[in-house]
Amino acid sequence: MEHSLLVWLLPTLALVVGVAIGFLIARLVPNAAPNRTQRQLDDVQERFDSYQNEVVTHFNSTATLVKKLTASYQEVQDHLAEGANRLALDEQTRQRLLAALHADASQAPRERLTPPRNQEPPRDYAPKAPNAPGMLDEHYGLKK
């Protein structure tokens, strides 16, 4: 009898001790897990903020470069116009050079192609005359 009491008492005691240890571990460990998760969240937020700053910097520098490019293009146009005015031998040549320089700016936009009036889809067969033999006729294409 004493032996059967020991058989039941040891597992019960081990279960109670295991529950107590599990409870203590559960109370101590979750405090560490949110800190790690919070650190990961802060790291991701920092990388995201850094990425956003890089994007803003990229587009600001692109806008600055495009503005410089536009100014350089305008300077080249002015230089060419000045050269045409100064170096052209006669008035007709000067007018042609200036017209060629400003042709790009004054050129009208190209017209769009208009779609065909007949919106019928293409056929996958050859049309035939009303009394002519069709393509599946045994005499089609044979000369008499």
DAJO-V119380 format. One record per pair of residues at least 12 apart in sequence whose C-alpha atoms are under 6 Angstrom apart, sorted by the first residue. I is the first residue (numbers start at 1). J is the second residue. Records with the same first field share a line. If there is no record, write none. Layout:
I: J + J
This chain:
none
